[in-house]
Amino acid sequence: MKLAPTVKLNNGYEMPVLGLGTYNSKDNEGEAAVKHAIDVGYRHIDTAFLDTYKAMEKLVKLGLVRSIGVSNFNSEQLALVLANCEITPVTNQVECSPALNQKALTAFYKENGVTLTGYTPLGKPKPDIQKPDFIYSTEVAVIAKKYGKTAPQIVLRYLVGLGVIPILKSSNTNRISENFDIFDSELTAEEMAVLDGFHTGEGVVPLNLIKGLSHKYYPFAIEF
Ligand SMILES: NC(=O)c1ccc[n+]([C@@H]2O[C@H](COP(=O)([O-])OP(=O)(O)OC[C@H]3O[C@@H](n4cnc5c(N)ncnc54)[C@H](OP(=O)(O)O)[C@@H]3O)[C@@H](O)[C@H]2O)c1
């Protein structure tokens, strides 16, 4: 079985550069999707944990946990963790797609040895209204045709090319397999630039709803 390439984390362990998301999977769909994903070669599965960072550090020391990651942390929040923690998080998971490519945050995290995991990488495709543009555009279709790939595969290849670790959700076995079949080609600089052209800075996950609550830790009020 072919496994995905990996990226070396700051604690020496390796993490596959493509993962499967499970949020909002219905009934037993999640279990079946994870089983199929493992069968085709995924070794990076994203689920939700609720314990605090310090508690996770204790688990690392006990040898019960290998790596700690955070999610939806902006650059200031990472700086706070770095100043107060003993173990640097290996990754930060934020929304990342061609429309919200997170180049500044990726660069900041890279400087600190932290990888960026990108959720909602396909922007939750909606075939009925042909959105988001980067999935249904003519430009991406032309690139996809050249490589004999689909637009979602080109988007995932673009994100991996940026150094992002996309985690996409699918409960469909064909699409789980399709999304994994991206490691046999790389986009040219010109093709990467075409995908760069879809950056608007706007994501689709409505985390801005909590902005209205004026939460003191709301992470998206600054540039990155
Ligand atoms: N940390 C956080 O705050 C946070 C927030 C949001 C998401 N996440 C994580 O990120 C994961 C992925 O994000 P997401 O589910 O929001 O968005 P996504 O992966 O961009 O999109 C998921 C949608 O795309 C469809 N899809 C998958 N592959 C496709 C393909 N090749 N062609 C066409 N459609 C395709 C799926 O349908 P089918 O299932 O029918 O294939 C599903 O409706 C979540 O499951 C969750 O684990 C984390």
The ligand as a Tripos MOL2 file, in Angstrom:
@<TRIPOS>MOLECULE
LIG
   48    52     1     0     0
SMALL
NO_CHARGES

@<TRIPOS>ATOM
      1 N1        -10.6470   23.0450   13.7680 N.am      1 LIG1
      2 C1        -11.7570   23.5760   13.2770 C.2       1 LIG1
      3 O1        -12.2690   24.6080   13.7490 O.2       1 LIG1
      4 C2        -12.3850   22.9390   12.0700 C.ar      1 LIG1
      5 C3        -13.4180   23.6320   11.4160 C.ar      1 LIG1
      6 C4        -13.9530   23.0730   10.2570 C.ar      1 LIG1
      7 C5        -13.4800   21.8400    9.7980 C.ar      1 LIG1
      8 N2        -12.4980   21.1620   10.4970 N.ar      1 LIG1
      9 C6        -12.0020   19.8220   10.0270 C.3       1 LIG1
     10 O2        -11.7020   19.8840    8.6420 O.3       1 LIG1
     11 C7        -12.4070   18.8570    7.9340 C.3       1 LIG1
     12 C8        -12.6560   19.2780    6.4990 C.3       1 LIG1
     13 O3        -13.3640   20.5020    6.4140 O.3       1 LIG1
     14 P1        -14.8580   20.6290    5.8410 P.3       1 LIG1
     15 O4        -15.5810   19.3480    6.0350 O.co2     1 LIG1
     16 O5        -15.4150   21.8670    6.4580 O.co2     1 LIG1
     17 O6        -14.6460   21.0170    4.2960 O.3       1 LIG1
     18 P2        -14.0370   20.3400    2.9650 P.3       1 LIG1
     19 O7        -13.2070   19.1420    3.2910 O.co2     1 LIG1
     20 O8        -13.4420   21.4460    2.1660 O.co2     1 LIG1
     21 O9        -15.3660   19.9290    2.1810 O.3       1 LIG1
     22 C9        -16.1230   18.8080    2.5580 C.3       1 LIG1
     23 C10       -17.1870   18.6080    1.4730 C.3       1 LIG1
     24 O10       -16.5350   18.3640    0.2200 O.3       1 LIG1
     25 C11       -17.0750   17.1970   -0.3830 C.3       1 LIG1
     26 N3        -15.9580   16.5780   -1.1150 N.ar      1 LIG1
     27 C12       -14.8690   15.9340   -0.6050 C.ar      1 LIG1
     28 N4        -14.0590   15.5430   -1.5930 N.ar      1 LIG1
     29 C13       -14.6330   15.9580   -2.7740 C.ar      1 LIG1
     30 C14       -14.2780   15.8450   -4.1520 C.ar      1 LIG1
     31 N5        -13.1620   15.2300   -4.5360 N.pl3     1 LIG1
     32 N6        -15.1260   16.3840   -5.0740 N.ar      1 LIG1
     33 C15       -16.2560   17.0090   -4.7130 C.ar      1 LIG1
     34 N7        -16.6510   17.1460   -3.4180 N.ar      1 LIG1
     35 C16       -15.8440   16.6300   -2.4570 C.ar      1 LIG1
     36 C17       -17.6000   16.3470    0.7730 C.3       1 LIG1
     37 O11       -18.7110   15.5780    0.3620 O.3       1 LIG1
     38 P3        -18.7220   13.9580    0.5250 P.3       1 LIG1
     39 O12       -18.5390   13.6240    1.9840 O.co2     1 LIG1
     40 O13       -20.0670   13.5830   -0.0170 O.co2     1 LIG1
     41 O14       -17.5760   13.4630   -0.3340 O.co2     1 LIG1
     42 C18       -18.0790   17.4260    1.7600 C.3       1 LIG1
     43 O15       -19.4010   17.8400    1.4420 O.3       1 LIG1
     44 C19       -13.6680   18.6400    8.7990 C.3       1 LIG1
     45 O16       -14.3090   17.3970    8.5350 O.3       1 LIG1
     46 C20       -13.0590   18.7250   10.2080 C.3       1 LIG1
     47 O17       -12.4330   17.4940   10.5410 O.3       1 LIG1
     48 C21       -11.9250   21.7090   11.6010 C.ar      1 LIG1
@<TRIPOS>BOND
     1     1     2 1
     2     2     3 2
     3     2     4 1
     4     4     5 ar
     5     4    48 ar
     6     5     6 ar
     7     6     7 ar
     8     7     8 ar
     9     8     9 1
    10     8    48 ar
    11     9    10 1
    12     9    46 1
    13    10    11 1
    14    11    12 1
    15    11    44 1
    16    12    13 1
    17    13    14 1
    18    14    15 2
    19    14    16 1
    20    14    17 1
    21    17    18 1
    22    18    19 2
    23    18    20 1
    24    18    21 1
    25    21    22 1
    26    22    23 1
    27    23    24 1
    28    23    42 1
    29    24    25 1
    30    25    26 1
    31    25    36 1
    32    26    27 ar
    33    26    35 ar
    34    27    28 ar
    35    28    29 ar
    36    29    30 ar
    37    29    35 ar
    38    30    31 1
    39    30    32 ar
    40    32    33 ar
    41    33    34 ar
    42    34    35 ar
    43    36    37 1
    44    36    42 1
    45    37    38 1
    46    38    39 2
    47    38    40 1
    48    38    41 1
    49    42    43 1
    50    44    45 1
    51    44    46 1
    52    46    47 1
@<TRIPOS>SUBSTRUCTURE
     1 LIG1         1 GROUP 0 **** ****
